[in-house]
Amino acid sequence: MVGMSEAAEDWKLPDAAQPPLLGELVERIDEAIATARASEAAVMTVGAAAFDAAEQAKRAADLAARASAALHGERSPGAPTPAPASDCLGDFTARADRVAERLRDLERNASAGVAA
């Protein structure tokens, strides 16, 4: 008859084939969760950078289209219609005259206030 100790030894797994302990499994799960969270944060950062790069590329393309249109004497879509040159100069001159008159008024008022 075979003894009990021999029967138990027959059923024991070698050290290399033994399953991990519960504590080891918990550690592995915690490490996997931390890695997943770090990966998620990295993906979010890369996604935001890609979105910003796409926006910058769109702005650059719009500027390039406007520059090309200006070079060829065309109006680019969405560009305001420029005012005639004579109106621009006239508006500037009229505004400069109003500012100069306002400065003269301020100077007169300041002089009158000091003399009083």
MOPAC internal coordinates of N, CA, C and O (Angstrom, degrees):
PM7 1SCF
backbone

  N    0.0000 0     0.00 0     0.00 0    0    0    0
  C    1.4562 1     0.00 0     0.00 0    1    0    0
  C    1.5162 1   109.58 1     0.00 0    2    1    0
  O    1.2310 1   121.10 1   -39.15 1    3    2    1
  N    1.3568 1   115.50 1   140.85 1    3    2    1
  C    1.4640 1   121.56 1  -177.55 1    5    3    2
  C    1.5164 1   108.06 1   -86.25 1    6    5    3
  O    1.2310 1   121.07 1   -42.25 1    7    6    5
  N    1.3479 1   115.56 1   137.75 1    7    6    5
  C    1.4544 1   120.37 1   179.91 1    9    7    6
  C    1.5292 1   111.40 1   -75.04 1   10    9    7
  O    1.2310 1   121.37 1   -17.76 1   11   10    9
  N    1.3329 1   114.99 1   162.24 1   11   10    9
  C    1.4559 1   121.22 1  -178.83 1   13   11   10
  C    1.5224 1   112.30 1   -64.55 1   14   13   11
  O    1.2310 1   119.23 1   142.92 1   15   14   13
  N    1.2982 1   119.07 1   -37.08 1   15   14   13
  C    1.4587 1   121.45 1  -178.26 1   17   15   14
  C    1.5186 1   111.06 1   -65.09 1   18   17   15
  O    1.2310 1   120.47 1   144.02 1   19   18   17
  N    1.3133 1   116.70 1   -35.98 1   19   18   17
  C    1.4691 1   119.69 1   178.58 1   21   19   18
  C    1.5250 1   110.40 1   -68.66 1   22   21   19
  O    1.2310 1   119.67 1   141.43 1   23   22   21
  N    1.2995 1   118.23 1   -38.57 1   23   22   21
  C    1.4598 1   121.38 1   180.00 1   25   23   22
  C    1.5304 1   110.63 1   -66.26 1   26   25   23
  O    1.2310 1   119.58 1   140.27 1   27   26   25
  N    1.3027 1   118.41 1   -39.73 1   27   26   25
  C    1.4617 1   121.86 1   179.49 1   29   27   26
  C    1.5208 1   110.60 1   -66.44 1   30   29   27
  O    1.2310 1   120.07 1   139.52 1   31   30   29
  N    1.3022 1   117.46 1   -40.48 1   31   30   29
  C    1.4666 1   121.43 1   178.57 1   33   31   30
  C    1.5244 1   111.50 1   -64.06 1   34   33   31
  O    1.2310 1   119.98 1   147.80 1   35   34   33
  N    1.2877 1   117.64 1   -32.20 1   35   34   33
  C    1.4628 1   121.01 1   179.24 1   37   35   34
  C    1.5311 1   111.66 1   -65.48 1   38   37   35
  O    1.2310 1   120.01 1   149.85 1   39   38   37
  N    1.3287 1   117.59 1   -30.15 1   39   38   37
  C    1.4615 1   122.12 1  -177.25 1   41   39   38
  C    1.5256 1   113.37 1   -92.52 1   42   41   39
  O    1.2310 1   119.67 1   170.62 1   43   42   41
  N    1.2830 1   118.23 1    -9.38 1   43   42   41
  C    1.4755 1   121.46 1  -177.59 1   45   43   42
  C    1.5227 1   109.50 1   -75.27 1   46   45   43
  O    1.2310 1   120.95 1   -46.02 1   47   46   45
  N    1.3402 1   115.80 1   133.98 1   47   46   45
  C    1.4684 1   121.32 1   178.29 1   49   47   46
  C    1.5207 1   110.37 1   -80.29 1   50   49   47
  O    1.2310 1   120.22 1   -32.77 1   51   50   49
  N    1.3274 1   117.19 1   147.23 1   51   50   49
  C    1.4564 1   118.55 1   174.49 1   53   51   50
  C    1.5311 1   109.58 1   -64.24 1   54   53   51
  O    1.2310 1   119.66 1   -22.46 1   55   54   53
  N    1.3260 1   118.26 1   157.54 1   55   54   53
  C    1.4685 1   122.70 1  -176.55 1   57   55   54
  C    1.5307 1   111.73 1   -55.58 1   58   57   55
  O    1.2310 1   119.67 1   139.44 1   59   58   57
  N    1.3234 1   118.23 1   -40.56 1   59   58   57
  C    1.4648 1   121.60 1  -177.79 1   61   59   58
  C    1.5241 1   112.01 1   -67.96 1   62   61   59
  O    1.2310 1   119.44 1   155.30 1   63   62   61
  N    1.3316 1   118.68 1   -24.70 1   63   62   61
  C    1.4588 1   122.25 1  -176.51 1   65   63   62
  C    1.5274 1   112.90 1   -97.71 1   66   65   63
  O    1.2310 1   119.78 1   177.52 1   67   66   65
  N    1.3260 1   118.03 1    -2.48 1   67   66   65
  C    1.4620 1   120.37 1  -177.91 1   69   67   66
  C    1.5284 1   110.24 1   -72.91 1   70   69   67
  O    1.2310 1   119.51 1   -41.56 1   71   70   69
  N    1.3437 1   118.54 1   138.44 1   71   70   69
  C    1.4703 1   121.37 1   178.19 1   73   71   70
  C    1.5317 1   109.89 1   -68.65 1   74   73   71
  O    1.2310 1   120.45 1   -23.88 1   75   74   73
  N    1.3421 1   116.75 1   156.12 1   75   74   73
  C    1.4740 1   119.16 1   179.28 1   77   75   74
  C    1.5315 1   111.07 1   -66.85 1   78   77   75
  O    1.2310 1   121.50 1   -26.10 1   79   78   77
  N    1.3033 1   114.73 1   153.90 1   79   78   77
  C    1.4616 1   120.57 1   177.62 1   81   79   78
  C    1.5342 1   109.32 1   -74.99 1   82   81   79
  O    1.2310 1   120.50 1   -18.73 1   83   82   81
  N    1.2951 1   116.65 1   161.27 1   83   82   81
  C    1.4599 1   122.11 1  -178.58 1   85   83   82
  C    1.5335 1   111.15 1   -57.43 1   86   85   83
  O    1.2310 1   119.76 1   137.40 1   87   86   85
  N    1.3147 1   118.06 1   -42.60 1   87   86   85
  C    1.4639 1   121.95 1   178.83 1   89   87   86
  C    1.5267 1   111.67 1   -60.17 1   90   89   87
  O    1.2310 1   120.64 1   139.99 1   91   90   89
  N    1.3375 1   116.39 1   -40.01 1   91   90   89
  C    1.4661 1   120.57 1   178.29 1   93   91   90
  C    1.5248 1   110.49 1   -65.90 1   94   93   91
  O    1.2310 1   120.31 1   139.95 1   95   94   93
  N    1.3246 1   117.01 1   -40.05 1   95   94   93
  C    1.4673 1   120.64 1   177.65 1   97   95   94
  C    1.5257 1   111.43 1   -63.18 1   98   97   95
  O    1.2310 1   120.33 1   138.30 1   99   98   97
  N    1.3220 1   116.97 1   -41.70 1   99   98   97
  C    1.4667 1   121.41 1   178.52 1  101   99   98
  C    1.5290 1   109.88 1   -61.64 1  102  101   99
  O    1.2310 1   120.32 1   136.87 1  103  102  101
  N    1.3313 1   117.00 1   -43.13 1  103  102  101
  C    1.4690 1   120.76 1   178.37 1  105  103  102
  C    1.5296 1   111.13 1   -61.22 1  106  105  103
  O    1.2310 1   120.59 1   137.01 1  107  106  105
  N    1.3209 1   116.48 1   -42.99 1  107  106  105
  C    1.4702 1   120.46 1   179.60 1  109  107  106
  C    1.5329 1   111.15 1   -64.04 1  110  109  107
  O    1.2310 1   121.01 1   138.77 1  111  110  109
  N    1.3420 1   115.67 1   -41.23 1  111  110  109
  C    1.4684 1   119.97 1   179.45 1  113  111  110
  C    1.5260 1   110.23 1   -64.77 1  114  113  111
  O    1.2310 1   120.56 1   135.71 1  115  114  113
  N    1.3480 1   116.54 1   -44.29 1  115  114  113
  C    1.4676 1   120.27 1   178.69 1  117  115  114
  C    1.5266 1   110.74 1   -60.19 1  118  117  115
  O    1.2310 1   120.41 1   138.03 1  119  118  117
  N    1.3283 1   116.82 1   -41.97 1  119  118  117
  C    1.4626 1   121.08 1   178.94 1  121  119  118
  C    1.5333 1   110.74 1   -64.96 1  122  121  119
  O    1.2310 1   120.46 1   139.41 1  123  122  121
  N    1.3306 1   116.73 1   -40.59 1  123  122  121
  C    1.4698 1   120.75 1   178.87 1  125  123  122
  C    1.5264 1   111.00 1   -64.69 1  126  125  123
  O    1.2310 1   120.31 1   139.95 1  127  126  125
  N    1.3244 1   117.02 1   -40.05 1  127  126  125
  C    1.4724 1   120.85 1   178.44 1  129  127  126
  C    1.5225 1   110.33 1   -65.51 1  130  129  127
  O    1.2310 1   120.11 1   135.92 1  131  130  129
  N    1.3255 1   117.39 1   -44.08 1  131  130  129
  C    1.4719 1   120.64 1   178.64 1  133  131  130
  C    1.5260 1   110.62 1   -61.55 1  134  133  131
  O    1.2310 1   120.38 1   138.35 1  135  134  133
  N    1.3246 1   116.87 1   -41.65 1  135  134  133
  C    1.4688 1   120.74 1   178.68 1  137  135  134
  C    1.5283 1   110.63 1   -64.65 1  138  137  135
  O    1.2310 1   120.36 1   138.27 1  139  138  137
  N    1.3178 1   116.92 1   -41.73 1  139  138  137
  C    1.4670 1   121.26 1   179.47 1  141  139  138
  C    1.5258 1   110.89 1   -63.59 1  142  141  139
  O    1.2310 1   120.15 1   137.83 1  143  142  141
  N    1.3255 1   117.32 1   -42.17 1  143  142  141
  C    1.4705 1   120.79 1   179.42 1  145  143  142
  C    1.5255 1   111.20 1   -66.04 1  146  145  143
  O    1.2310 1   120.48 1   138.53 1  147  146  145
  N    1.3263 1   116.68 1   -41.47 1  147  146  145
  C    1.4666 1   120.02 1   177.69 1  149  147  146
  C    1.5260 1   110.40 1   -64.48 1  150  149  147
  O    1.2310 1   120.60 1   140.68 1  151  150  149
  N    1.3205 1   116.47 1   -39.32 1  151  150  149
  C    1.4709 1   120.23 1   178.29 1  153  151  150
  C    1.5212 1   110.67 1   -65.30 1  154  153  151
  O    1.2310 1   120.53 1   139.32 1  155  154  153
  N    1.3209 1   116.59 1   -40.68 1  155  154  153
  C    1.4586 1   120.86 1   178.95 1  157  155  154
  C    1.5279 1   110.34 1   -62.19 1  158  157  155
  O    1.2310 1   120.35 1   135.92 1  159  158  157
  N    1.3233 1   116.93 1   -44.08 1  159  158  157
  C    1.4661 1   120.77 1   179.16 1  161  159  158
  C    1.5226 1   110.46 1   -62.97 1  162  161  159
  O    1.2310 1   120.39 1   139.28 1  163  162  161
  N    1.3288 1   116.85 1   -40.72 1  163  162  161
  C    1.4647 1   120.37 1   179.16 1  165  163  162
  C    1.5221 1   110.80 1   -64.72 1  166  165  163
  O    1.2310 1   120.48 1   138.36 1  167  166  165
  N    1.3168 1   116.69 1   -41.64 1  167  166  165
  C    1.4708 1   120.35 1   178.89 1  169  167  166
  C    1.5215 1   110.61 1   -64.08 1  170  169  167
  O    1.2310 1   120.25 1   139.44 1  171  170  169
  N    1.3162 1   117.13 1   -40.56 1  171  170  169
  C    1.4692 1   120.48 1   178.36 1  173  171  170
  C    1.5299 1   110.70 1   -62.78 1  174  173  171
  O    1.2310 1   120.38 1   138.82 1  175  174  173
  N    1.3211 1   116.89 1   -41.18 1  175  174  173
  C    1.4571 1   121.16 1   179.04 1  177  175  174
  C    1.5259 1   110.76 1   -64.79 1  178  177  175
  O    1.2310 1   120.82 1   134.13 1  179  178  177
  N    1.3155 1   116.04 1   -45.87 1  179  178  177
  C    1.4659 1   120.31 1   179.27 1  181  179  178
  C    1.5252 1   109.91 1   -64.01 1  182  181  179
  O    1.2310 1   120.07 1   139.19 1  183  182  181
  N    1.3297 1   117.48 1   -40.81 1  183  182  181
  C    1.4632 1   121.12 1   178.55 1  185  183  182
  C    1.5181 1   111.76 1   -61.68 1  186  185  183
  O    1.2310 1   120.48 1   136.11 1  187  186  185
  N    1.3274 1   116.69 1   -43.89 1  187  186  185
  C    1.4635 1   120.40 1   178.71 1  189  187  186
  C    1.5260 1   110.78 1   -64.10 1  190  189  187
  O    1.2310 1   120.35 1   138.83 1  191  190  189
  N    1.3250 1   116.93 1   -41.17 1  191  190  189
  C    1.4650 1   120.22 1   178.03 1  193  191  190
  C    1.5271 1   110.87 1   -64.83 1  194  193  191
  O    1.2310 1   120.22 1   141.24 1  195  194  193
  N    1.3251 1   117.19 1   -38.76 1  195  194  193
  C    1.4586 1   120.80 1   178.61 1  197  195  194
  C    1.5210 1   110.54 1   -65.98 1  198  197  195
  O    1.2310 1   120.19 1   139.72 1  199  198  197
  N    1.3237 1   117.24 1   -40.28 1  199  198  197
  C    1.4572 1   121.25 1   177.99 1  201  199  198
  C    1.5292 1   110.43 1   -62.96 1  202  201  199
  O    1.2310 1   120.43 1   134.99 1  203  202  201
  N    1.3444 1   116.78 1   -45.01 1  203  202  201
  C    1.4644 1   120.79 1   178.03 1  205  203  202
  C    1.5256 1   110.92 1   -61.83 1  206  205  203
  O    1.2310 1   120.32 1   138.17 1  207  206  205
  N    1.3201 1   117.00 1   -41.83 1  207  206  205
  C    1.4670 1   120.94 1   179.19 1  209  207  206
  C    1.5238 1   110.66 1   -63.27 1  210  209  207
  O    1.2310 1   120.41 1   141.09 1  211  210  209
  N    1.3246 1   116.83 1   -38.91 1  211  210  209
  C    1.4682 1   120.15 1   178.48 1  213  211  210
  C    1.5221 1   110.73 1   -65.46 1  214  213  211
  O    1.2310 1   120.23 1   139.36 1  215  214  213
  N    1.3298 1   117.16 1   -40.64 1  215  214  213
  C    1.4687 1   120.82 1   177.51 1  217  215  214
  C    1.5317 1   110.76 1   -63.18 1  218  217  215
  O    1.2310 1   120.65 1   136.67 1  219  218  217
  N    1.3311 1   116.37 1   -43.33 1  219  218  217
  C    1.4663 1   119.85 1   178.93 1  221  219  218
  C    1.5220 1   110.65 1   -64.76 1  222  221  219
  O    1.2310 1   120.29 1   140.82 1  223  222  221
  N    1.3204 1   117.06 1   -39.18 1  223  222  221
  C    1.4634 1   120.52 1   178.73 1  225  223  222
  C    1.5273 1   110.19 1   -64.41 1  226  225  223
  O    1.2310 1   120.10 1   141.17 1  227  226  225
  N    1.3156 1   117.41 1   -38.83 1  227  226  225
  C    1.4675 1   121.11 1   178.43 1  229  227  226
  C    1.5279 1   110.15 1   -64.39 1  230  229  227
  O    1.2310 1   120.54 1   135.40 1  231  230  229
  N    1.3412 1   116.58 1   -44.60 1  231  230  229
  C    1.4696 1   119.33 1   178.75 1  233  231  230
  C    1.5276 1   110.41 1   -63.15 1  234  233  231
  O    1.2310 1   120.45 1   138.96 1  235  234  233
  N    1.3299 1   116.75 1   -41.04 1  235  234  233
  C    1.4637 1   120.06 1   179.28 1  237  235  234
  C    1.5249 1   110.77 1   -64.20 1  238  237  235
  O    1.2310 1   120.27 1   139.88 1  239  238  237
  N    1.3193 1   117.08 1   -40.12 1  239  238  237
  C    1.4618 1   120.46 1   178.65 1  241  239  238
  C    1.5250 1   110.78 1   -65.03 1  242  241  239
  O    1.2310 1   120.26 1   139.24 1  243  242  241
  N    1.3263 1   117.10 1   -40.76 1  243  242  241
  C    1.4699 1   120.45 1   177.23 1  245  243  242
  C    1.5248 1   111.06 1   -62.52 1  246  245  243
  O    1.2310 1   120.83 1   136.06 1  247  246  245
  N    1.3352 1   116.02 1   -43.94 1  247  246  245
  C    1.4710 1   119.51 1   178.45 1  249  247  246
  C    1.5256 1   111.16 1   -64.11 1  250  249  247
  O    1.2310 1   120.55 1   140.10 1  251  250  249
  N    1.3251 1   116.55 1   -39.90 1  251  250  249
  C    1.4618 1   120.14 1   178.52 1  253  251  250
  C    1.5235 1   110.63 1   -64.27 1  254  253  251
  O    1.2310 1   120.34 1   139.81 1  255  254  253
  N    1.3310 1   116.95 1   -40.19 1  255  254  253
  C    1.4675 1   120.23 1   178.32 1  257  255  254
  C    1.5198 1   110.80 1   -64.20 1  258  257  255
  O    1.2310 1   120.38 1   138.81 1  259  258  257
  N    1.3218 1   116.88 1   -41.19 1  259  258  257
  C    1.4760 1   119.80 1   177.95 1  261  259  258
  C    1.5216 1   111.23 1   -65.67 1  262  261  259
  O    1.2310 1   120.71 1   137.71 1  263  262  261
  N    1.3309 1   116.25 1   -42.29 1  263  262  261
  C    1.4679 1   119.64 1   179.95 1  265  263  262
  C    1.5249 1   110.20 1   -64.27 1  266  265  263
  O    1.2310 1   120.37 1   139.04 1  267  266  265
  N    1.3104 1   116.90 1   -40.96 1  267  266  265
  C    1.4607 1   120.57 1   178.66 1  269  267  266
  C    1.5189 1   110.35 1   -64.17 1  270  269  267
  O    1.2310 1   120.45 1   136.61 1  271  270  269
  N    1.3183 1   116.75 1   -43.39 1  271  270  269
  C    1.4633 1   120.33 1   179.04 1  273  271  270
  C    1.5256 1   110.74 1   -62.84 1  274  273  271
  O    1.2310 1   120.63 1   137.98 1  275  274  273
  N    1.3290 1   116.41 1   -42.02 1  275  274  273
  C    1.4644 1   119.84 1   179.37 1  277  275  274
  C    1.5257 1   110.91 1   -65.13 1  278  277  275
  O    1.2310 1   120.68 1   141.97 1  279  278  277
  N    1.3149 1   116.30 1   -38.03 1  279  278  277
  C    1.4644 1   120.82 1   179.36 1  281  279  278
  C    1.5207 1   111.19 1   -63.84 1  282  281  279
  O    1.2310 1   120.86 1   143.85 1  283  282  281
  N    1.3166 1   115.96 1   -36.15 1  283  282  281
  C    1.4620 1   120.78 1  -178.19 1  285  283  282
  C    1.5186 1   112.55 1   -94.04 1  286  285  283
  O    1.2310 1   119.92 1  -173.43 1  287  286  285
  N    1.3234 1   117.76 1     6.57 1  287  286  285
  C    1.4605 1   121.69 1   177.46 1  289  287  286
  C    1.5129 1   113.37 1    73.77 1  290  289  287
  O    1.2310 1   119.77 1  -157.22 1  291  290  289
  N    1.3036 1   118.05 1    22.78 1  291  290  289
  C    1.4621 1   121.85 1   179.88 1  293  291  290
  C    1.5153 1   109.30 1  -106.53 1  294  293  291
  O    1.2310 1   121.51 1   -20.41 1  295  294  293
  N    1.3218 1   114.73 1   159.59 1  295  294  293
  C    1.4661 1   119.71 1   172.73 1  297  295  294
  C    1.5033 1   108.38 1   -90.01 1  298  297  295
  O    1.2310 1   120.26 1   -48.72 1  299  298  297
  N    1.3264 1   117.11 1   131.28 1  299  298  297
  C    1.4649 1   119.86 1   176.28 1  301  299  298
  C    1.5235 1   108.55 1   -80.97 1  302  301  299
  O    1.2310 1   119.91 1   -28.02 1  303  302  301
  N    1.3290 1   117.79 1   151.98 1  303  302  301
  C    1.4682 1   120.67 1   179.37 1  305  303  302
  C    1.5235 1   110.88 1   -60.44 1  306  305  303
  O    1.2310 1   121.22 1   -45.40 1  307  306  305
  N    1.3242 1   115.28 1   134.60 1  307  306  305
  C    1.4576 1   119.98 1   177.94 1  309  307  306
  C    1.5209 1   113.59 1    86.34 1  310  309  307
  O    1.2310 1   119.81 1   172.85 1  311  310  309
  N    1.3190 1   117.97 1    -7.15 1  311  310  309
  C    1.4631 1   119.87 1   179.34 1  313  311  310
  C    1.5209 1   109.14 1   -77.94 1  314  313  311
  O    1.2310 1   119.64 1   -40.19 1  315  314  313
  N    1.3309 1   118.29 1   139.81 1  315  314  313
  C    1.4631 1   119.78 1   178.82 1  317  315  314
  C    1.5257 1   110.17 1   -68.86 1  318  317  315
  O    1.2310 1   121.43 1   -29.39 1  319  318  317
  N    1.3115 1   114.88 1   150.61 1  319  318  317
  C    1.4573 1   120.00 1   177.64 1  321  319  318
  C    1.5223 1   108.19 1   -73.17 1  322  321  319
  O    1.2310 1   120.00 1   -56.64 1  323  322  321
  N    1.3256 1   117.61 1   123.36 1  323  322  321
  C    1.4652 1   118.37 1  -178.62 1  325  323  322
  C    1.5236 1   111.29 1   -70.29 1  326  325  323
  O    1.2310 1   121.49 1   -35.43 1  327  326  325
  N    1.3263 1   114.75 1   144.57 1  327  326  325
  C    1.4648 1   120.09 1   177.15 1  329  327  326
  C    1.5254 1   108.48 1   -76.12 1  330  329  327
  O    1.2310 1   120.30 1   -27.79 1  331  330  329
  N    1.3066 1   117.03 1   152.21 1  331  330  329
  C    1.4654 1   119.00 1   176.75 1  333  331  330
  C    1.5202 1   110.89 1   -57.78 1  334  333  331
  O    1.2310 1   120.31 1   -31.99 1  335  334  333
  N    1.3045 1   117.00 1   148.01 1  335  334  333
  C    1.4649 1   122.02 1  -175.22 1  337  335  334
  C    1.5155 1   111.85 1   -60.34 1  338  337  335
  O    1.2310 1   119.59 1   140.45 1  339  338  337
  N    1.3214 1   118.38 1   -39.55 1  339  338  337
  C    1.4613 1   120.38 1  -177.75 1  341  339  338
  C    1.5269 1   110.95 1   -64.87 1  342  341  339
  O    1.2310 1   119.38 1   142.66 1  343  342  341
  N    1.3352 1   118.79 1   -37.34 1  343  342  341
  C    1.4637 1   121.66 1   177.74 1  345  343  342
  C    1.5180 1   110.62 1   -65.58 1  346  345  343
  O    1.2310 1   120.46 1   139.59 1  347  346  345
  N    1.3262 1   116.73 1   -40.41 1  347  346  345
  C    1.4647 1   120.22 1  -179.84 1  349  347  346
  C    1.5201 1   110.33 1   -61.65 1  350  349  347
  O    1.2310 1   120.23 1   134.22 1  351  350  349
  N    1.3038 1   117.17 1   -45.78 1  351  350  349
  C    1.4621 1   120.96 1  -178.67 1  353  351  350
  C    1.5191 1   110.48 1   -67.61 1  354  353  351
  O    1.2310 1   120.60 1   140.80 1  355  354  353
  N    1.3319 1   116.46 1   -39.20 1  355  354  353
  C    1.4630 1   119.65 1   178.68 1  357  355  354
  C    1.5112 1   111.65 1   -65.03 1  358  357  355
  O    1.2310 1   120.30 1   137.08 1  359  358  357
  N    1.3279 1   117.02 1   -42.92 1  359  358  357
  C    1.4620 1   121.05 1   178.01 1  361  359  358
  C    1.5181 1   110.93 1   -62.55 1  362  361  359
  O    1.2310 1   120.71 1   138.97 1  363  362  361
  N    1.3274 1   116.24 1   -41.03 1  363  362  361
  C    1.4595 1   120.37 1   179.60 1  365  363  362
  C    1.5244 1   110.71 1   -64.03 1  366  365  363
  O    1.2310 1   120.86 1   134.72 1  367  366  365
  N    1.3209 1   115.96 1   -45.28 1  367  366  365
  C    1.4654 1   120.31 1  -179.08 1  369  367  366
  C    1.5226 1   110.72 1   -63.60 1  370  369  367
  O    1.2310 1   120.07 1   136.42 1  371  370  369
  N    1.3313 1   117.48 1   -43.58 1  371  370  369
  C    1.4592 1   120.68 1   179.73 1  373  371  370
  C    1.5283 1   110.87 1   -63.31 1  374  373  371
  O    1.2310 1   120.49 1   138.75 1  375  374  373
  N    1.2938 1   116.67 1   -41.25 1  375  374  373
  C    1.4680 1   119.27 1   179.38 1  377  375  374
  C    1.5271 1   110.39 1   -67.60 1  378  377  375
  O    1.2310 1   120.19 1   139.40 1  379  378  377
  N    1.3231 1   117.24 1   -40.60 1  379  378  377
  C    1.4657 1   120.48 1   178.40 1  381  379  378
  C    1.5230 1   110.06 1   -61.67 1  382  381  379
  O    1.2310 1   120.04 1   140.25 1  383  382  381
  N    1.3234 1   117.53 1   -39.75 1  383  382  381
  C    1.4720 1   120.75 1   177.71 1  385  383  382
  C    1.5236 1   111.01 1   -63.58 1  386  385  383
  O    1.2310 1   120.30 1   138.62 1  387  386  385
  N    1.3517 1   117.03 1   -41.38 1  387  386  385
  C    1.4768 1   120.20 1   178.94 1  389  387  386
  C    1.5319 1   110.75 1   -64.61 1  390  389  387
  O    1.2310 1   120.40 1   138.09 1  391  390  389
  N    1.3304 1   116.84 1   -41.91 1  391  390  389
  C    1.4662 1   120.19 1   179.16 1  393  391  390
  C    1.5277 1   110.20 1   -64.70 1  394  393  391
  O    1.2310 1   119.92 1   137.65 1  395  394  393
  N    1.3203 1   117.76 1   -42.35 1  395  394  393
  C    1.4655 1   120.88 1   179.62 1  397  395  394
  C    1.5268 1   110.43 1   -62.91 1  398  397  395
  O    1.2310 1   120.14 1   138.34 1  399  398  397
  N    1.3355 1   117.34 1   -41.66 1  399  398  397
  C    1.4678 1   120.44 1   178.63 1  401  399  398
  C    1.5206 1   110.86 1   -64.66 1  402  401  399
  O    1.2310 1   120.23 1   139.46 1  403  402  401
  N    1.3179 1   117.16 1   -40.54 1  403  402  401
  C    1.4634 1   120.70 1   178.52 1  405  403  402
  C    1.5303 1   110.90 1   -63.78 1  406  405  403
  O    1.2310 1   120.26 1   139.94 1  407  406  405
  N    1.3330 1   117.11 1   -40.06 1  407  406  405
  C    1.4641 1   120.30 1   177.33 1  409  407  406
  C    1.5272 1   111.04 1   -64.07 1  410  409  407
  O    1.2310 1   120.39 1   140.13 1  411  410  409
  N    1.3281 1   116.85 1   -39.87 1  411  410  409
  C    1.4804 1   119.55 1   177.06 1  413  411  410
  C    1.5197 1   110.18 1   -61.98 1  414  413  411
  O    1.2310 1   120.14 1   137.34 1  415  414  413
  N    1.3617 1   117.33 1   -42.66 1  415  414  413
  C    1.4634 1   120.86 1   178.62 1  417  415  414
  C    1.5262 1   111.05 1   -61.25 1  418  417  415
  O    1.2310 1   120.62 1   136.46 1  419  418  417
  N    1.3188 1   116.43 1   -43.54 1  419  418  417
  C    1.4589 1   120.01 1   178.96 1  421  419  418
  C    1.5232 1   111.51 1   -63.48 1  422  421  419
  O    1.2310 1   120.95 1   140.24 1  423  422  421
  N    1.3248 1   115.78 1   -39.76 1  423  422  421
  C    1.4678 1   120.00 1   179.05 1  425  423  422
  C    1.5261 1   110.83 1   -64.89 1  426  425  423
  O    1.2310 1   120.59 1   136.97 1  427  426  425
  N    1.3288 1   116.48 1   -43.03 1  427  426  425
  C    1.4887 1   120.15 1   178.52 1  429  427  426
  C    1.5310 1   110.47 1   -62.82 1  430  429  427
  O    1.2310 1   120.64 1   136.23 1  431  430  429
  N    1.3444 1   116.37 1   -43.77 1  431  430  429
  C    1.4630 1   119.84 1  -179.24 1  433  431  430
  C    1.5170 1   111.38 1   -65.78 1  434  433  431
  O    1.2310 1   120.63 1   141.34 1  435  434  433
  N    1.3322 1   116.39 1   -38.66 1  435  434  433
  C    1.4654 1   120.40 1   179.13 1  437  435  434
  C    1.5136 1   109.80 1   -66.46 1  438  437  435
  O    1.2310 1   119.83 1   138.89 1  439  438  437
  N    1.3429 1   117.92 1   -41.11 1  439  438  437
  C    1.4709 1   121.31 1   179.10 1  441  439  438
  C    1.5046 1   110.36 1   -65.62 1  442  441  439
  O    1.2310 1   119.79 1   139.32 1  443  442  441
  N    1.3076 1   118.01 1   -40.68 1  443  442  441
  C    1.4590 1   121.81 1  -179.64 1  445  443  442
  C    1.5357 1   109.92 1   -66.82 1  446  445  443
  O    1.2310 1   119.95 1   143.79 1  447  446  445
  N    1.2939 1   117.70 1   -36.21 1  447  446  445
  C    1.4522 1   121.07 1   179.68 1  449  447  446
  C    1.5218 1   111.93 1   -70.11 1  450  449  447
  O    1.2310 1   119.85 1   145.50 1  451  450  449
  N    1.3407 1   117.90 1   -34.50 1  451  450  449
  C    1.4495 1   121.33 1   179.59 1  453  451  450
  C    1.5175 1   110.03 1   -72.82 1  454  453  451
  O    1.2310 1   119.95 1   141.81 1  455  454  453
  N    1.3298 1   117.70 1   -38.19 1  455  454  453
  C    1.4567 1   121.68 1  -177.88 1  457  455  454
  C    1.5250 1   111.56 1   -71.17 1  458  457  455
  O    1.2310 1   119.67 1   154.50 1  459  458  457
  N    1.3113 1   118.23 1   -25.50 1  459  458  457
  C    1.4627 1   120.68 1  -175.62 1  461  459  458
  C    1.4910 1   113.41 1   -76.14 1  462  461  459
  O    1.2310 1   120.10 1   180.00 1  463  462  461

